[in-house]
Amino acid sequence: MNWSRRRALSALAGGLAASVAGCAGSGDDGPPSPDARDRQRTVEDYELERVRSTDAAVLFTQADELPTPVESDDRRSGRPAGTHEHVYVVSGDDLDDLTFGDVPEAARLREFAAATDFESASVYLFSTPVSACHEIRVQSIALRADGDPDGDFCRATLPADVECGTDDFDTVGLAIRLPVAQESVSGHSAGTSSSCRRPPGRVAFEATVTPTDGGDGS
């Protein structure tokens, strides 16, 4: 499907949001409960490395070997299997335990992670298949009470002037460096919503101010 047809899809996104909001596109657990959110601390000052493989390559895996091409073809959904992965890296040994793909995008993620000072920071790695007409954004990264991260991601439609095919899939990879060190990992999570929340609107204000002493402010 070309970009002009995708423009129509983009126009319909608002109407579809009500039915898909809150769904986890990655198949992971949904948003945490209110009580869980109260125990989380949002991280604002993280560093981000973002890559995109238009060949839908597997970027990294926790297994000893990358999935083979046959295993990476999910014919039922059209989405390449084996390209969804998330892992929390807290040491150089953790990083050495991962297997990275032999593509430039995977090398960029590994180089970013390897440049981390694990005495003061850690890295959250995330990859997912995405249709060629969409992108993955970070909505928030939060730390639970035990220090492990929860990643909240969302899928957004690319601008209408970007030519793409809706039947094609890419792999998006994110390396997120967090300003927190951990000695071990007890667990982490990732969720991908089918649409992105809009930023809060601007609050209107009155530019004219009347001084409290009744003067003209001059």
TAUR-V591619 format. One record per residue. N is the residue number from 1. SS is DSSP state (H for helix, E for strand, L for the rest). PHI is phi in whole degrees, 0 to 359 (NA if undefined). BURIAL is + if it has 9 or more other C-alpha atoms within 8 Angstrom, else -. Layout:
N SS PHI BURIAL
N SS PHI BURIAL
This chain:
1 L NA -
2 L 273 +
3 H 293 +
4 H 293 -
5 H 291 -
6 H 292 +
7 H 302 +
8 H 293 -
9 H 299 -
10 H 297 +
11 H 294 -
12 H 276 -
13 H 301 -
14 H 299 -
15 H 289 -
16 H 278 -
17 H 302 +
18 H 297 -
19 H 273 -
20 H 246 +
21 L 301 +
22 L 88 -
23 L 284 +
24 E 267 +
25 L 295 +
26 L 276 -
27 L 86 -
28 L 275 +
29 L 300 -
30 L 286 -
31 L 301 -
32 L 293 -
33 L 293 -
34 H 305 -
35 H 296 -
36 H 294 +
37 H 297 -
38 H 297 -
39 L 267 -
40 L 257 +
41 E 238 -
42 E 289 -
43 L 261 +
44 L 259 -
45 L 260 -
46 L 269 +
47 E 251 -
48 E 230 -
49 E 243 +
50 E 239 +
51 E 227 +
52 E 214 +
53 E 257 +
54 L 285 +
55 L 266 -
56 L 55 +
57 L 287 +
58 L 285 +
59 L 273 +
60 E 200 +
61 E 209 +
62 L 274 -
63 L 280 -
64 L 287 -
65 L 226 -
66 L 289 +
67 L 301 +
68 L 284 -
69 L 305 -
70 L 294 -
71 L 291 +
72 L 268 +
73 L 241 +
74 L 268 +
75 L 288 -
76 L 288 -
77 L 253 -
78 L 78 -
79 L 264 +
80 L 295 +
81 L 283 +
82 L 84 +
83 L 257 +
84 L 261 +
85 E 201 +
86 E 213 +
87 E 208 +
88 E 254 +
89 E 252 +
90 L 243 +
91 L 203 +
92 H 297 +
93 H 295 -
94 H 301 +
95 H 295 +
96 H 294 -
97 L 284 -
98 L 273 +
99 E 249 +
100 E 257 +
101 L 289 +
102 L 267 -
103 L 224 -
104 H 302 -
105 H 295 +
106 H 293 +
107 H 297 +
108 H 295 +
109 H 296 +
110 H 293 +
111 H 297 -
112 H 296 +
113 H 295 +
114 H 293 -
115 L 279 -
116 L 281 +
117 L 273 -
118 L 288 +
119 L 285 -
120 L 226 -
121 L 210 +
122 E 211 +
123 E 227 +
124 E 255 +
125 E 257 +
126 E 218 +
127 E 220 +
128 E 203 +
129 E 287 +
130 E 212 +
131 E 298 +
132 L 298 +
133 L 262 +
134 E 228 +
135 E 228 +
136 E 252 +
137 E 242 +
138 E 272 +
139 E 273 +
140 E 193 +
141 E 235 +
142 E 233 +
143 E 255 +
144 L 285 +
145 L 299 -
146 L 276 -
147 L 93 -
148 L 278 +
149 E 270 +
150 E 243 +
151 E 261 +
152 E 245 +
153 E 243 +
154 E 212 +
155 E 252 +
156 E 235 +
157 E 284 -
158 L 292 -
159 L 305 -
160 L 296 +
161 L 273 -
162 L 269 -
163 L 282 -
164 L 198 +
165 L 239 +
166 L 289 +
167 L 271 -
168 L 263 -
169 E 233 +
170 E 245 +
171 E 242 +
172 E 257 +
173 E 235 +
174 E 232 +
175 E 242 +
176 E 244 +
177 E 271 +
178 E 258 +
179 L 280 +
180 L 213 -
181 L 259 +
182 L 228 +
183 L 274 -
184 L 207 -
185 L 240 +
186 L 261 -
187 L 159 -
188 L 206 +
189 E 214 +
190 E 214 +
191 E 222 +
192 E 237 +
193 E 275 +
194 L 282 +
195 L 211 +
196 L 260 +
197 L 293 -
198 L 282 -
199 L 293 -
200 L 300 -
201 L 289 -
202 L 285 -
203 L 268 -
204 L 291 -
205 L 221 -
206 L 268 -
207 L 285 -
208 L 272 -
209 L 243 -
210 L 264 -
211 L 302 -
212 L 291 -
213 L 271 -
214 L 85 -
215 L 283 -
216 L 265 -
217 L 82 -
218 L 273 -
